[in-house]
Amino acid sequence: MARHKQPDELARLKGADKQNPQRYKRQTPKSTVALGQPPNHLPEDVAAAWKEIETCALPGVLTCSDRFVMEIAASLLAEFRANRADFKAAKYSHLIGCLARLGLTPADRQKLGTEKPPEDNPFNEF
């Protein structure tokens, strides 16, 4: 199965757009609308999972366009927490996949390169 194309925002954070600029020439549409509150139809435990996922996400990554994936991820997370014994392996994979697409797994965070702060040189004051 082919890999999913990574969003341009993630590519920029990782520095992949500098390594292969020809892949990222086109402007990708980005929602300017924030993710917002959980939908009213969600049960209380799923809404709590939504808020927890939103809190853990990197600032500026999740937008209104991610609401459907967030709803699935929050539902799966709430289901996992409610009954771990009956949570099937396929659902684990699906949950991890949703979290990865939202940039919430350790491997995905590691790929999001941030610039290191400049190191202080003790000789700068001289």
Helices and strands as residue ranges (DSSP letters): H 8-14, H 16-19, G 21-24, H 44-56, G 64-66, H 67-82, G 84-86, H 89-101, H 106-111
